[in-house]
C-alpha cells in the first residue's frame, strides 16, 4: 500500500515533466486571399508560396499549444476573374504577409501515447489568435506603390475617413493530420484566417470623386483608384459613388502547408507508472 502511494506521489510530481514535450521545426506551403478581388475561389491562380517556423508545446497526448511565424504573399487580379464586372473594374494588388500566431491544437486520438491506445497518427483541429501585417501595393509602369499612402477611396481627404491600418488581428482555425516517426513529426493542415479588415486588397467601399482625389491626394492616387478607363472612354461617365467593393464583408486569407518538427524533449515514464498502478488496484 505504501509503495502505491509513493508511486502516486511520484506520478503527480512527474506530471509536469510529462507535459514538457516540445517540438521545433519549419513549415512550408502556400497562401491565398479571399475578398473583393477573389470572392469565391479557394485554391485560386494567385496562390503563392509561404513558409516559416513552428514551436509546439504538448500538454499531453490530446492538447498542444503551437507558436508559428509565417512569411508569404497575398495577391489577386481582376483580370483573372470570369466576372465581367471584375474584368471592367481591372484592379489588382499584392501584399507581403507577415503572421505570428498562437494556436491551440486538439488531437482526435491519443497521439504518441505508449500502449494499445496510442496512435502514431491523428486528425486534429486548431484555433487561436494571430497578428498579421498586410500592406497592399499595386503596379503602374513597372513600379509597385503602397496603396495605403495614396488613399484611393478618399482616405485622408478633407471629408474622407482615416487611412486603414496595415497591422491587424485575425482568428486562425482549421484542421489537419499528424504523423509521428520517432522524434520527427509531420503535420499537414489547411487553415482559414478570419480578419477584421476589408482592406487587405485596398478595396472596400465606393469610388471617390477622381478630380477631388487628384487635387487632394495627388494624380497617382486618382489613377490607382480607378483603373477601369470608363471615364476616359465614355463622355460624361462618372464612377463617383459607384460600388468599388463590398463594405459589408471582411477579407480572409488561407495558409495551407506541411510542417516538419523535431521533438526536443520527450514524454517521461510517468504515464507508464500510472497505468501500472491502475492495473494493480
Long-range contacts (C-beta under 8 A, 24 or more apart in sequence): 4-277, 4-280, 4-281, 7-273, 7-276, 7-277, 8-277, 10-270, 10-273, 11-270, 11-273, 11-274, 11-277, 14-268, 14-269, 14-270, 14-273, 15-270, 17-268, 17-270, 18-60, 18-267, 18-268, 18-270, 18-271, 19-57, 19-58, 19-59, 19-60, 20-57, 20-265, 20-268, 21-57, 21-58, 21-112, 21-263, 21-265, 21-266, 21-267, 22-55, 22-56, 22-57, 22-58, 22-263, 22-264, 22-265, 23-54, 23-55, 23-56, 23-58, 23-185, 23-261, 23-262, 23-263, 23-264, 24-53, 24-54, 24-55, 24-56, 24-261, 24-262, 24-264, 25-53, 25-54, 25-185, 25-259, 25-260, 25-261, 25-262, 26-51, 26-52, 26-53, 26-54, 26-259, 26-260, 27-51, 27-52, 27-53, 27-54, 27-68, 27-70, 27-257, 27-258, 27-259, 27-260, 28-257, 28-258, 29-255, 29-256, 29-257, 29-258, 30-72, 30-255, 30-256, 30-257, 31-70, 31-72, 31-73, 31-74, 31-97, 31-253, 31-254, 31-255, 31-256, 32-74, 32-253, 32-254, 33-74, 33-75, 33-76, 33-200, 33-201, 33-251, 33-252, 33-253, 33-254, 34-251, 34-252, 34-253, 34-254, 35-76, 35-198, 35-200, 35-201, 35-203, 35-249, 35-250, 35-251, 35-252, 36-198, 36-201, 36-203, 36-204, 36-245, 36-246, 36-249, 36-251, 37-76, 37-77, 37-78, 37-81, 37-86, 37-91, 37-92, 37-93, 37-201, 37-203, 38-76, 38-81, 39-246, 39-249, 42-254, 44-76, 44-80, 45-80, 46-75, 46-76, 46-77, 46-80, 48-72, 48-73, 48-74, 48-75, 49-73, 50-97, 50-255, 50-257, 51-257, 52-99, 54-259, 54-261, 56-105, 56-261, 61-107, 61-110, 61-111, 61-112, 61-113, 61-118, 62-106, 62-107, 62-110, 62-111, 63-104, 63-105, 63-106, 63-107, 64-104, 64-105, 64-107, 65-102, 65-103, 65-104, 65-105, 66-101, 66-102, 66-103, 66-104, 66-105, 66-126, 66-128, 67-100, 67-101, 67-102, 67-103, 68-99, 68-100, 68-101, 68-103, 69-99, 69-100, 69-101, 70-97, 70-98, 70-99, 70-100, 70-101, 70-255, 71-96, 71-97, 71-98, 71-99, 72-96, 72-97, 72-99, 72-255, 73-97, 74-134, 74-200, 74-253, 76-201, 88-228, 88-230, 89-227, 89-228, 89-244, 90-227, 90-228, 90-229, 91-138, 91-201, 91-202, 91-203, 91-227, 92-138, 92-139, 92-227, 93-136, 93-137, 93-138, 93-147, 93-200, 93-201, 93-202, 93-203, 94-136, 94-137, 94-138, 94-139, 94-144, 95-134, 95-135, 95-136, 95-137, 95-200, 95-201, 96-133, 96-134, 96-135, 97-132, 97-133, 97-134, 97-253, 98-132, 98-133, 99-130, 99-131, 99-132, 99-133, 99-170, 99-193, 99-255, 100-130, 100-131, 100-132, 101-128, 101-129, 101-130, 101-131, 101-172, 102-128, 102-129, 102-130, 103-127, 103-128, 103-172, 104-128, 107-178, 111-178, 111-180, 112-180, 112-267, 113-271, 114-267, 114-271, 114-272, 115-275, 120-179, 120-180, 120-181, 121-177, 121-178, 121-179, 121-180, 122-177, 122-178, 123-175, 123-176, 123-177, 124-175, 124-176, 124-177, 124-178, 124-187, 125-173, 125-174, 125-175, 126-172, 126-173, 126-174, 126-175, 126-176, 126-189, 126-191, 127-171, 127-172, 127-173, 127-174, 128-171, 128-172, 128-173, 129-169, 129-170, 129-171, 129-172, 130-169, 130-170, 130-171, 130-172, 130-193, 131-167, 131-168, 131-169, 131-170, 132-167, 132-168, 132-169, 132-170, 132-193, 132-195, 132-253, 133-166, 133-167, 133-168, 134-166, 134-168, 134-200, 134-253, 135-166, 136-166, 136-199, 136-200, 136-201, 136-202, 138-202, 138-224, 140-220, 140-223, 140-224, 145-220, 145-224, 147-202, 147-224, 148-199, 148-202, 150-217, 150-218, 150-220, 150-221, 150-224, 150-225, 151-213, 151-217, 151-221, 152-202, 152-208, 152-213, 152-221, 152-224, 152-225, 153-202, 153-203, 153-204, 153-205, 153-206, 153-207, 153-208, 153-225, 153-244, 154-208, 154-209, 154-212, 154-213, 156-216, 156-217, 157-208, 157-212, 157-213, 157-216, 157-217, 158-216, 160-208, 164-197, 164-199, 165-197, 168-195, 168-196, 168-197, 169-195, 169-196, 170-194, 170-195, 170-196, 170-253, 172-255, 183-262, 183-263, 183-266, 184-260, 184-261, 184-262, 184-263, 185-259, 185-260, 185-261, 185-262, 185-263, 186-258, 186-259, 186-260, 187-258, 187-259, 187-261, 188-257, 188-258, 189-256, 189-257, 189-259, 190-254, 190-256, 191-254, 191-255, 191-256, 192-252, 192-253, 192-254, 193-252, 193-253, 193-254, 193-255, 194-250, 194-252, 195-250, 195-251, 195-252, 195-253, 196-250, 197-250, 197-251, 198-245, 198-246, 198-247, 198-249, 198-250, 198-251, 199-251, 200-251, 200-253, 201-245, 201-251, 203-244, 203-245, 204-244, 204-245, 204-246, 204-247, 205-243, 205-244, 205-245, 205-247, 206-240, 206-241, 206-242, 206-243, 206-244, 207-239, 207-240, 207-241, 207-242, 207-243, 207-244, 208-240, 209-240, 210-238, 210-239, 210-240
